[in-house]
Amino acid sequence: MAQTSTDFSKTRQADMVIIGGGGAGLSAAVAAAEAGAKDVIVLESRPAPGGNTALAQGILATETALQRHLGFDVSRDDVFRSIMDYAHWRPNAVLIRSLVDLSGENISWLEEKGMKFGKLIPHYPNQVLMTYHACSGAKGTGALVVKALMDSCKHLGIPILCGTAAKKLLTDEKGNVSGVLALTEGKEIRIDTQGVIIATGGFAGNNSLLKKYLPFYHDEMVLRGLPHKGDGLLMAAEAGAATGGVMALESEGPAFVESKHLAIMVRRPNTLWVNKLGQRFADESSLSLNEAANAMYDQPGKMSYTLLDENLRQQNFQQNLSPFESMIMDDDAWQNGAGQALEAQIGDGKVMRADSWSEIAAWIGADPQVLESTIDTYNHACEQGYDRLFVKDHRDLLPLNTPPYYAIPGKIQLLVTHGGIRINPCLEVLDQKDRPIGGLYCAGDDTNGRIGDTYNIRLSGLSMCFAIGSGRLAGKNAAEYVTNNRH
């Protein structure tokens, strides 16, 4: 169970300190203890553990018993190749291979701790590699993973000190890690240790770091993940670690944050997306949420408008949800509440309903002739069953010609950052000359070398796979280092 820092004295010693109590940090703590580390402490700055893992809905894995049982052939080779090809071989190939090879074992490792993965969820229609392992039941898979890891920490005697923020890494005369300074309840504590694993969840809540490392970021992005401040990155840099390199935002679009119902509708592939000029800019049916965010980034105001008519509104509201949408909301809540949610947002002025496209254009701020030309061209494509502009799937080509018409604004949503601290395939943190800093490791979203410039949602569950897998590898390797160097 989580406990407060007042449970131990102002200064103490430990085999290992884990900075961050999310999925990567908790996995690292458990793996380190299982590998022989005798005294492991987790420092968590927030009131409760979990991090962004607690918000996740599924985890990627390959060659699992569940996949074989359901008849899906998902090889580690195919997943490895997909990761590397999608990112144009920018990630660290050796690290990626290790994490992919470990992914199936992650499932059995978690199931040994009480988890039960019973579902493979398609993240989008016609998904080829079915990787998204989820649990049955009402609670999200990520929250259940966090609970299982916390229970394992309790069983192994690993304290999770919440409300305790690490502030500084201590090093000896050789530059190796020698301890951690932390702050709790306004008091400084010191833990002497030879092993530290940074797993602080990135820096999605730090505007200055976002602008420094990730030019794609802009202030209009809506933060959905936790507002991590980059504490691990800043401490590592102060201790001499190399930072920068291949980094990415995990962002989604279009996003409508005021309503779960409209958050689903704004992304439906059978709708029409236009920018503030009233121009279509993407194939609504083929883009992943992350790729759609890329397309939106270059549009005026970095936003979009999802357009539909009355027929399409009724059709979408009457349809059952996709398996992934059902993880957000059940079918009854969707069908019974979607109309009310739409009316509420129209009443608040956040969604537009009108009897003509010229009124929609005025609300968007577009030239009416431009928007009406866009609609005419799109409707003609629907009639022909062929989208000459973006080759949209003909099954999602539905004309918009029955008033009233609707416009739902969409923004880019930021989930987490990926990267920041340079590591080698053993998860050791590197200095400015690419040499390991003795005893310092990194796991989860803070690590470089795991992703290209766009998160690959086509391999659903990749983030949690990386969190659990890198945490396990870092914990095992750090425990070996501490054991070999124990005084």
C-alpha positions as CSV (number, residue, x, y, z in Angstrom):
1,M,0.0,0.0,0.0
2,A,1.1,3.6,-0.5
3,Q,2.4,5.3,2.6
4,T,3.7,8.7,3.5
5,S,7.3,9.7,3.9
6,T,6.9,10.2,7.6
7,D,7.2,6.4,7.9
8,F,11.0,6.7,7.9
9,S,13.7,9.0,9.3
10,K,15.2,12.0,7.6
11,T,18.2,10.1,6.3
12,R,18.4,6.4,5.4
13,Q,20.0,4.0,3.0
14,A,18.4,1.8,0.3
15,D,19.5,-0.6,-2.3
16,M,17.5,1.3,-4.9
17,V,15.3,4.3,-5.3
18,I,12.6,4.5,-8.0
19,I,11.6,8.1,-8.8
20,G,7.9,7.9,-10.0
21,G,5.1,5.5,-9.1
22,G,3.4,5.0,-12.5
23,G,3.4,1.8,-14.5
24,A,7.1,2.0,-15.4
25,G,8.2,2.9,-11.9
26,L,6.0,0.3,-10.1
27,S,7.1,-2.4,-12.6
28,A,10.7,-1.4,-12.0
29,A,10.3,-1.7,-8.3
30,V,8.7,-5.1,-8.4
31,A,11.2,-6.4,-11.0
32,A,14.2,-5.1,-9.0
33,A,13.0,-6.8,-5.8
34,E,12.3,-10.0,-7.7
35,A,15.9,-9.8,-9.1
36,G,17.5,-9.5,-5.6
37,A,17.4,-5.9,-4.6
38,K,16.8,-6.1,-0.9
39,D,15.6,-2.6,-0.1
40,V,13.7,-0.7,-2.7
41,I,11.8,2.6,-2.2
42,V,9.4,4.3,-4.6
43,L,9.0,8.1,-4.5
44,E,5.8,9.5,-5.9
45,S,5.2,13.2,-6.0
46,R,1.5,12.9,-6.4
47,P,-1.0,11.9,-3.7
48,A,-1.5,8.5,-5.2
49,P,0.5,6.2,-7.6
50,G,-0.6,5.2,-11.1
51,G,0.6,8.0,-13.4
52,N,-0.7,7.9,-17.0
53,T,-0.8,4.1,-16.8
54,A,-3.9,4.3,-14.6
55,L,-5.7,6.1,-17.5
56,A,-4.7,3.5,-20.1
57,Q,-7.2,1.0,-21.6
58,G,-5.0,-1.8,-23.0
59,I,-1.4,-3.1,-23.5
60,L,0.3,-4.4,-26.6
61,A,1.7,-7.9,-26.5
62,T,2.8,-10.5,-29.1
63,E,2.5,-14.3,-29.3
64,T,0.3,-14.6,-26.2
65,A,-2.0,-17.4,-25.2
66,L,-5.0,-15.1,-25.7
67,Q,-4.0,-14.3,-29.2
68,R,-3.6,-17.9,-30.1
69,H,-6.9,-18.8,-28.4
70,L,-8.7,-16.2,-30.4
71,G,-7.0,-17.2,-33.7
72,F,-4.8,-14.2,-34.2
73,D,-1.2,-14.7,-35.4
74,V,0.7,-11.7,-34.2
75,S,4.4,-12.4,-34.3
76,R,7.1,-10.4,-32.6
77,D,8.9,-10.0,-35.9
78,D,5.9,-8.4,-37.5
79,V,5.4,-6.0,-34.6
80,F,9.1,-5.1,-34.5
81,R,9.2,-4.4,-38.2
82,S,6.0,-2.3,-37.9
83,I,7.4,-0.2,-35.2
84,M,10.7,0.4,-37.0
85,D,9.2,1.0,-40.4
86,Y,6.5,3.4,-39.1
87,A,9.2,5.5,-37.4
88,H,11.6,5.2,-40.3
89,W,14.1,3.4,-38.1
90,R,14.7,6.4,-35.8
91,P,14.1,4.4,-32.6
92,N,16.9,2.4,-31.0
93,A,16.4,-0.9,-32.8
94,V,18.1,-3.1,-30.1
95,L,16.0,-1.6,-27.4
96,I,12.8,-1.9,-29.4
97,R,13.6,-5.6,-30.2
98,S,14.1,-6.3,-26.4
99,L,10.8,-4.6,-25.5
100,V,8.9,-6.4,-28.2
101,D,10.4,-9.7,-27.3
102,L,9.4,-9.1,-23.7
103,S,5.8,-8.0,-24.5
104,G,4.2,-11.5,-24.4
105,E,6.0,-12.3,-21.1
106,N,4.6,-9.0,-19.7
107,I,1.2,-10.5,-19.9
108,S,2.0,-13.7,-18.0
109,W,4.1,-11.6,-15.5
110,L,1.1,-9.5,-14.8
111,E,-1.3,-12.4,-14.7
112,E,0.9,-14.0,-12.0
113,K,0.1,-10.9,-10.0
114,G,-3.7,-11.3,-10.3
115,M,-4.5,-9.8,-13.7
116,K,-6.7,-11.5,-16.2
117,F,-6.6,-10.5,-19.8
118,G,-9.7,-11.7,-21.6
119,K,-10.2,-9.4,-24.5
120,L,-8.4,-8.3,-27.7
121,I,-9.8,-5.0,-28.7
122,P,-9.6,-3.5,-32.3
123,H,-8.6,0.1,-31.9
124,Y,-9.9,1.0,-35.4
125,P,-11.8,-0.8,-38.2
126,N,-10.0,-3.6,-40.1
127,Q,-7.0,-3.5,-37.8
128,V,-4.4,-6.1,-39.0
129,L,-2.2,-6.7,-36.0
130,M,-4.5,-7.4,-33.0
131,T,-2.2,-6.4,-30.1
132,Y,-4.5,-4.5,-27.7
133,H,-4.9,-6.8,-24.6
134,A,-7.6,-5.6,-22.2
135,C,-9.3,-6.9,-19.1
136,S,-13.0,-7.8,-18.8
137,G,-15.0,-5.8,-16.3
138,A,-15.9,-2.2,-15.6
139,K,-12.6,-0.9,-14.5
140,G,-10.0,0.2,-17.0
141,T,-7.1,-2.1,-17.7
142,G,-4.5,0.4,-16.7
143,A,-6.1,1.0,-13.3
144,L,-6.1,-2.8,-12.7
145,V,-2.5,-3.0,-13.7
146,V,-1.6,-0.3,-11.2
147,K,-3.5,-2.1,-8.4
148,A,-1.8,-5.4,-9.2
149,L,1.6,-3.8,-9.1
150,M,0.8,-1.9,-5.9
151,D,-0.3,-5.2,-4.3
152,S,3.0,-6.8,-5.4
153,C,4.9,-3.9,-3.8
154,K,3.1,-4.5,-0.6
155,H,3.8,-8.2,-0.7
156,L,7.5,-7.5,-1.3
157,G,7.7,-4.9,1.4
158,I,8.4,-2.0,-1.0
159,P,7.2,1.3,0.4
160,I,5.5,3.7,-2.0
161,L,6.1,7.2,-0.5
162,C,3.4,9.5,-1.9
163,G,3.6,13.2,-1.7
164,T,7.4,12.9,-1.8
165,A,9.1,14.6,-4.7
166,A,12.6,13.8,-5.7
167,K,14.6,17.1,-6.1
168,K,18.2,16.2,-6.8
169,L,20.4,13.2,-7.7
170,L,23.6,12.9,-5.7
171,T,26.8,11.5,-7.3
172,D,30.2,10.5,-6.0
173,E,33.7,11.6,-7.1
174,K,33.5,9.2,-10.0
175,G,30.2,10.5,-11.2
176,N,28.2,7.5,-10.1
177,V,24.9,7.8,-8.4
178,S,25.2,8.0,-4.6
179,G,21.8,9.2,-3.4
180,V,18.6,11.2,-3.8
181,L,17.4,14.3,-2.1
182,A,13.6,14.6,-1.8
183,L,11.0,16.9,-0.3
184,T,8.0,15.9,1.7
185,E,5.7,18.1,3.8
186,G,8.2,20.9,3.4
187,K,11.0,18.8,4.8
188,E,14.1,17.5,3.0
189,I,15.0,13.9,3.2
190,R,18.1,12.1,1.9
191,I,18.3,8.5,0.7
192,D,21.8,7.1,0.1
193,T,21.7,4.5,-2.6
194,Q,23.8,3.1,-5.5
195,G,20.8,2.6,-7.8
196,V,18.2,5.0,-9.1
197,I,15.6,4.5,-11.8
198,I,13.9,7.6,-13.2
199,A,10.3,7.0,-14.2
200,T,8.6,10.4,-13.9
201,G,6.3,10.2,-16.8
202,G,7.6,12.9,-19.2
203,F,6.9,16.6,-19.2
204,A,3.5,17.2,-20.8
205,G,2.7,19.7,-18.1
206,N,5.8,21.9,-18.5
207,N,5.3,24.5,-21.3
208,S,9.0,25.6,-21.3
209,L,10.3,22.1,-21.8
210,L,7.6,21.4,-24.4
211,K,8.6,24.4,-26.5
212,K,12.3,23.7,-26.0
213,Y,12.3,20.0,-27.1
214,L,9.1,19.6,-29.2
215,P,8.3,22.4,-31.8
216,F,5.1,20.6,-32.7
217,Y,3.7,21.7,-29.3
218,H,1.5,24.8,-29.2
219,D,-0.4,26.5,-26.4
220,E,-3.9,25.6,-27.9
221,M,-3.3,21.9,-27.3
222,V,-5.7,20.4,-24.6
223,L,-3.8,18.3,-22.0
224,R,-5.6,15.1,-21.3
225,G,-2.8,13.2,-19.6
226,L,-1.3,14.1,-16.2
227,P,0.6,17.4,-16.0
228,H,4.1,15.9,-15.3
229,K,6.7,18.7,-15.1
230,G,9.8,16.8,-16.3
231,D,11.4,16.4,-12.9
232,G,13.3,13.4,-14.0
233,L,14.6,15.1,-17.2
234,L,15.8,18.1,-15.2
235,M,17.4,16.1,-12.4
236,A,19.2,13.8,-15.0
237,A,20.5,16.8,-16.9
238,E,21.8,18.4,-13.7
239,A,23.6,15.1,-12.9
240,G,25.3,15.2,-16.3
241,A,22.9,13.1,-18.5
242,A,22.6,13.7,-22.2
243,T,19.1,14.9,-23.2
244,G,17.2,15.6,-26.4
245,G,17.4,13.4,-29.5
246,V,14.3,11.6,-30.9
247,M,11.3,12.8,-29.0
248,A,7.6,13.1,-29.7
249,L,4.3,14.2,-28.4
250,E,1.6,11.6,-28.1
251,S,-1.3,13.7,-29.4
252,E,-4.8,13.0,-30.7
253,G,-7.3,14.8,-32.9
254,P,-9.9,15.9,-33.4
255,A,-10.8,16.2,-29.7
256,F,-13.9,17.6,-28.1
257,V,-13.3,17.6,-24.4
258,E,-16.6,19.0,-23.0
259,S,-18.6,15.8,-23.8
260,K,-17.8,12.1,-24.1
261,H,-20.6,11.7,-26.6
262,L,-19.3,14.4,-28.9
263,A,-15.7,13.2,-28.3
264,I,-16.8,10.1,-30.2
265,M,-18.9,11.9,-32.8
266,V,-16.2,14.4,-33.7
267,R,-13.9,11.6,-34.8
268,R,-16.4,9.4,-36.7
269,P,-15.0,8.5,-40.1
270,N,-18.3,8.9,-42.0
271,T,-18.3,12.7,-41.2
272,L,-16.7,15.5,-43.1
273,W,-13.8,17.5,-41.6
274,V,-12.9,21.0,-42.7
275,N,-10.6,23.7,-41.4
276,K,-11.5,27.3,-40.5
277,L,-11.4,28.3,-44.1
278,G,-14.1,25.8,-44.9
279,Q,-11.7,23.5,-46.8
280,R,-11.3,19.8,-46.5
281,F,-7.8,18.7,-45.5
282,A,-7.6,14.9,-44.8
283,D,-9.1,11.5,-45.4
284,E,-11.4,11.2,-42.4
285,S,-11.6,7.4,-42.6
286,S,-7.9,6.4,-42.8
287,L,-6.1,8.5,-40.2
288,S,-5.3,7.3,-36.7
289,L,-6.0,9.8,-34.0
290,N,-2.3,10.7,-33.9
291,E,-2.0,11.1,-37.6
292,A,-5.2,13.3,-37.6
293,A,-3.5,15.5,-35.1
294,N,-0.5,15.8,-37.5
295,A,-2.9,16.9,-40.3
296,M,-4.7,19.4,-38.0
297,Y,-1.4,21.0,-36.9
298,D,-0.9,22.7,-40.2
299,Q,-4.5,24.1,-40.4
300,P,-5.4,27.7,-39.4
301,G,-5.8,27.8,-35.7
302,K,-4.6,24.2,-35.5
303,M,-8.1,23.0,-35.3
304,S,-10.9,21.4,-37.4
305,Y,-14.7,21.3,-37.7
306,T,-16.6,18.0,-38.0
307,L,-19.6,18.5,-40.2
308,L,-22.7,16.3,-40.5
309,D,-26.4,16.6,-41.5
310,E,-29.5,15.3,-39.8
311,N,-29.5,12.0,-41.5
312,L,-25.9,11.3,-40.5
313,R,-26.6,12.5,-36.9
314,Q,-29.5,10.0,-36.6
315,Q,-27.5,7.2,-38.2
316,N,-24.5,7.7,-35.9
317,F,-26.5,8.1,-32.7
318,Q,-28.5,4.9,-33.4
319,Q,-25.5,2.8,-34.2
320,N,-23.8,0.7,-31.6
321,L,-20.3,1.8,-30.6
322,S,-17.1,0.2,-31.9
323,P,-15.3,-2.1,-29.4
324,F,-12.8,0.7,-28.6
325,E,-15.5,3.3,-28.2
326,S,-17.3,0.9,-25.8
327,M,-14.3,1.1,-23.5
328,I,-15.1,4.8,-23.1
329,M,-18.9,4.5,-22.9
330,D,-21.5,1.7,-23.1
331,D,-24.1,1.5,-25.9
332,D,-27.0,2.4,-23.7
333,A,-25.3,5.6,-22.4
334,W,-24.4,6.4,-26.0
335,Q,-27.9,6.0,-27.6
336,N,-29.8,7.4,-24.6
337,G,-27.5,10.4,-24.0
338,A,-26.0,11.4,-27.3
339,G,-29.0,13.6,-28.3
340,Q,-29.1,15.3,-24.9
341,A,-25.4,15.9,-25.0
342,L,-25.6,17.5,-28.5
343,E,-28.5,19.8,-27.4
344,A,-26.6,20.9,-24.3
345,Q,-23.5,21.8,-26.3
346,I,-25.6,23.7,-28.9
347,G,-27.3,25.5,-26.0
348,D,-23.9,26.5,-24.7
349,G,-22.8,27.8,-28.0
350,K,-20.0,25.2,-28.4
351,V,-21.6,23.4,-31.3
352,M,-23.5,25.0,-34.2
353,R,-26.8,23.8,-35.7
354,A,-28.2,25.6,-38.7
355,D,-30.5,25.2,-41.7
356,S,-28.0,26.3,-44.2
357,W,-24.3,25.9,-44.9
358,S,-23.9,29.6,-45.2
359,E,-24.9,29.9,-41.5
360,I,-22.4,27.2,-40.6
361,A,-19.7,29.1,-42.6
362,A,-20.4,32.3,-40.7
363,W,-20.1,30.5,-37.4
364,I,-16.8,28.9,-38.5
365,G,-15.6,32.2,-39.9
366,A,-15.2,30.7,-43.4
367,D,-16.2,32.2,-46.8
368,P,-19.7,30.7,-47.5
369,Q,-18.8,30.1,-51.1
370,V,-15.7,28.1,-50.1
371,L,-17.6,25.9,-47.7
372,E,-20.5,25.3,-50.1
373,S,-18.0,24.4,-52.8
374,T,-16.4,21.9,-50.4
375,I,-19.8,20.4,-49.6
376,D,-20.8,20.2,-53.3
377,T,-17.5,18.5,-54.2
378,Y,-17.8,16.0,-51.3
379,N,-21.4,15.2,-52.0
380,H,-20.6,14.5,-55.6
381,A,-17.8,12.1,-54.5
382,C,-20.4,10.4,-52.3
383,E,-22.8,10.0,-55.2
384,Q,-20.0,8.6,-57.4
385,G,-18.7,6.4,-54.6
386,Y,-15.2,7.7,-55.2
387,D,-13.3,10.4,-53.4
388,R,-10.9,11.7,-56.1
389,L,-9.2,14.1,-53.6
390,F,-8.2,11.9,-50.7
391,V,-9.5,8.4,-51.8
392,K,-11.7,8.0,-48.7
393,D,-13.1,4.6,-48.1
394,H,-16.3,4.4,-50.1
395,R,-18.2,2.9,-47.2
396,D,-17.7,6.1,-45.3
397,L,-18.8,8.4,-48.1
398,L,-22.2,9.6,-47.0
399,P,-23.7,12.9,-48.5
400,L,-24.6,15.9,-46.4
401,N,-27.8,17.2,-47.9
402,T,-30.5,17.0,-45.2
403,P,-30.9,20.0,-42.9
404,P,-30.4,20.9,-40.2
405,Y,-26.6,20.8,-40.4
406,Y,-24.1,20.6,-37.5
407,A,-20.5,21.7,-36.9
408,I,-18.5,20.4,-34.0
409,P,-15.1,22.0,-33.4
410,G,-12.1,19.8,-32.8
411,K,-8.8,20.6,-31.1
412,I,-5.5,18.7,-30.7
413,Q,-5.3,16.8,-27.5
414,L,-2.0,16.1,-25.7
415,L,-1.7,12.8,-23.8
416,V,2.0,12.4,-22.9
417,T,5.5,13.2,-24.1
418,H,7.9,10.5,-25.2
419,G,11.7,10.9,-24.8
420,G,14.1,13.3,-23.1
421,I,16.8,11.3,-21.4
422,R,19.3,9.4,-23.5
423,I,19.8,5.8,-22.6
424,N,21.4,2.6,-24.0
425,P,19.5,-0.7,-24.7
426,C,20.2,-1.7,-21.0
427,L,18.2,1.4,-19.9
428,E,21.3,3.0,-18.4
429,V,21.3,6.8,-18.6
430,L,24.2,8.2,-20.7
431,D,26.3,11.2,-20.2
432,Q,27.4,13.8,-22.8
433,K,30.0,11.4,-24.1
434,D,27.5,8.4,-24.4
435,R,29.0,6.7,-21.3
436,P,26.7,5.2,-18.7
437,I,26.3,7.1,-15.5
438,G,26.9,4.4,-12.9
439,G,23.8,3.3,-11.1
440,L,21.4,5.6,-13.0
441,Y,18.6,4.0,-15.1
442,C,15.5,5.3,-16.8
443,A,12.2,3.7,-17.8
444,G,8.8,4.7,-19.3
445,D,8.0,8.0,-21.0
446,D,11.2,9.7,-19.9
447,T,13.4,7.4,-22.1
448,N,14.6,8.3,-25.6
449,G,14.9,5.8,-28.4
450,R,11.4,4.3,-28.3
451,I,9.5,6.2,-30.9
452,G,9.7,8.4,-34.1
453,D,8.0,11.7,-34.5
454,T,4.4,10.2,-34.3
455,Y,3.0,7.7,-31.9
456,N,2.1,4.5,-33.7
457,I,-1.4,3.9,-32.6
458,R,-1.7,1.2,-35.3
459,L,0.0,-1.0,-32.7
460,S,-2.5,-0.4,-30.0
461,G,-1.2,-0.4,-26.4
462,L,2.3,0.5,-27.3
463,S,2.7,3.0,-24.5
464,M,1.8,0.7,-21.7
465,C,3.9,-2.1,-23.3
466,F,6.9,0.2,-23.2
467,A,6.1,1.3,-19.6
468,I,5.8,-2.2,-18.2
469,G,8.6,-3.7,-20.3
470,S,11.1,-0.9,-19.8
471,G,10.3,-0.8,-16.1
472,R,11.0,-4.5,-15.8
473,L,14.3,-4.3,-17.8
474,A,15.5,-1.3,-15.8
475,G,14.6,-2.9,-12.5
476,K,16.3,-6.2,-13.4
477,N,19.5,-4.4,-14.7
478,A,19.7,-2.0,-11.9
479,A,19.3,-4.8,-9.3
480,E,22.2,-6.6,-11.0
481,Y,24.3,-3.4,-10.9
482,V,23.6,-2.8,-7.2
483,T,24.2,-6.4,-6.3
484,N,27.6,-6.4,-8.1
485,N,28.6,-3.1,-6.5
486,R,27.2,-3.5,-3.0
487,H,29.7,-2.4,-0.4
